[in-house]
Amino acid sequence: MSYVVPPAEPPSLAVIGTSDRFPVNEIYCVGRNYAEHLMEMGDDPDREKPCFFMKPGFALLEDGGTMHMPSLSTDVQHEVELVVAIGKGGLDLRVEDALSCVYGYAVGLDMTRRDLQAEAKARGQPWEVGKTFLHAAPCSAILPVADGGTRDIMAGEIYLDVNGERRQTGNINQMLWKVPEVISRLSTLFILAPGDLIYTGTPAGVGGVASGDRIEAAISGVGHLSILVE
C-alpha cells in the first residue's frame, strides 16, 4: 500500500518486565471522579454519570521525558490519575465483564491549561483547548496484569510531588466511578479498542506548575512517573 504522505508512527508506551511496546490508540479521560476534587473545583460531589473527554496521541509523554510549557496559558496545572490500558475492546460491555478488557495499569498526568478550560466552561464550549496540547498526557510504563491475577485495583495510595513538595494525595478507592463502571459506561458511548488508554480522574490538590519544576507521581502497586517541566 502506498500513501500520499508518510504515515506517522503510532505512539506507544513501555511495558514493565518486557521489551515489547504497548501501541496507544485513543486516550480517554474521566472528569469529576473524586468528591474532594469536585468540591475544590466548585462542583457538586453527588454521583452523576461520568464526564468523558479525549486527548490526541501527540499528548503522550513517557516517563523521564520533558514537558514543554504550552502557549496561551498562565495557569498550567497537574492532575495525577490511574490509567487503565485496554487489551481487548468491545461495545456495550456489562460491568461484570468489563475487567476482562484490561491489559494493565499505569500512572498518568492529565495536564490542564486551567485558565483556558475555565473560559470554555463559562461559555458552554468544549474543553479541548484546556485539555489538549503537546505533552498534555504524560504516562508511566504499563504494569501488565499478571496471568491468573486480579484485573481490578480496588485500593492504592495515589500522590504527586512538585520539587519534592507533596501536592496531591488520596486513594483510588475514593473514585466515585470504579474501573469496571468506567469501562462499561465508556463502551456505551464509544467502541473501545485494543491500545486505548483511560485516565480515571484525579484526587484533590491540583495546582500550577512552572518551567524548571520536577513532577513526581506514583500509585502504590502500579508504578512511578517523573517528568521535567521546561
Order of alpha helices (4+ residues) and beta strands (2+ residues): beta-beta-beta-alpha-beta-beta-beta-beta-beta-alpha-beta-beta-alpha-alpha-beta-beta-beta-beta-alpha-beta-beta-beta-beta
